[in-house]
Amino acid sequence: MIATRAALSQWSDPLEALGTLRADESVTLSATMTEIVTELNFHDGEAVEAGQLLVRLEDAEEQAQLRAVQALRDERRNALSRATQLQQRNLGSRADVEDSQAQLRQVEAEIDEIEARLADYRLRAPFDGIIGFRNISTGSLVTPGMELLTLDKLDVVKLDFRVPEVHLAALEPGLRLTARTAAYPDETFSGEIASIGTRVDPVDRSVAVRAILPNDDLRLRLRPGMLMEVVLQRRPREALVVPESVLVPSGERHYLFVIDESDDNRLERRRVEVGERRVGEVEILAGLEAGELVVHHGVQRARDGEHVALLGIADDETAVRDILRRERQQASPDVPAQGDA
């Protein structure tokens, strides 16, 4: 017989769904006026920082107006200074000083207005992110609403999917999940639920869920628009787990053979209550204690009350086939095991 030891393991009830990735932040920068592009400060796929100048439009006329108003501001400041000096010497009236102050404030407001308009001639990155494809060139004429470039923040991505309302009670922010995509079939990405929709769709009776996945790999493998297969880890808990192959079903009941180490490896056929299952493993709810030995290989030959000889104990480091290969080699040391010749 080959045995395995019942052990406590992290367990959860899987819930599968399909989801679509979205950028953490995403924006399409557009022109707000009709003007010519004079400067481009980015390349396709370039990482940019918040506030970085990306596009400059022709603003010579506005710059000339700004210089003219700045010169007028200097003149108004001088006029205010002279009026103040005269008033201090009792050679001018208080009204002249107040008029000069009002004229200076007026020209400063005009400067603020022109500088605000000039800001529309410069497109800056609103956040750190990755530039998309560049579809404009220096000298291009742009018009209001024309899309100039896209910017996406991809160090983390949002995964949106829907879950039937019957599972709503099991959902909560922070619940762990795993996701896979056809683009990387051998990799699994981990994340957690960030928020749950406030409404249930009355048509398909599902609720929207949004999760967050880290995407800080330098290759930025996860991209907006990707289809992801999602597995939610509901009811995470520590459970008693054994290989599914140790079970002996009988109608609706389940049994297994426990090896009593204190009684010369005597077999005991014991009824157990099973819970959830996953590939190759089953959760035991009652009838077995952690650390007990159960028959893993040779269940068909096991009989209640018999005393058996153990060939080995299978675990995470030693598979059943390894134990069987070792026994064959010990039985016939001169004959190489299959695959060893």
Secondary structure as UniProt FT lines:
FT   STRAND          2..5
FT   STRAND          7..30
FT   STRAND          35..40
FT   TURN            44..45
FT   STRAND          47..48
FT   TURN            50..51
FT   STRAND          53..57
FT   HELIX           60..88
FT   TURN            89..90
FT   HELIX           94..119
FT   TURN            120..121
FT   STRAND          122..124
FT   STRAND          129..131
FT   TURN            138..139
FT   STRAND          141..142
FT   TURN            144..145
FT   STRAND          147..164
FT   HELIX           165..170
FT   TURN            173..174
FT   STRAND          176..181
FT   TURN            182..183
FT   STRAND          184..200
FT   TURN            202..204
FT   STRAND          206..214
FT   TURN            218..219
FT   TURN            224..225
FT   STRAND          227..243
FT   HELIX           244..246
FT   STRAND          248..250
FT   TURN            251..252
FT   STRAND          253..260
FT   HELIX           261..263
FT   STRAND          266..278
FT   TURN            279..280
FT   STRAND          281..286
FT   TURN            290..291
FT   STRAND          293..297
FT   HELIX           299..301
FT   TURN            304..305
FT   STRAND          312..314
FT   HELIX           320..331
FT   TURN            333..334
FT   TURN            338..340
//
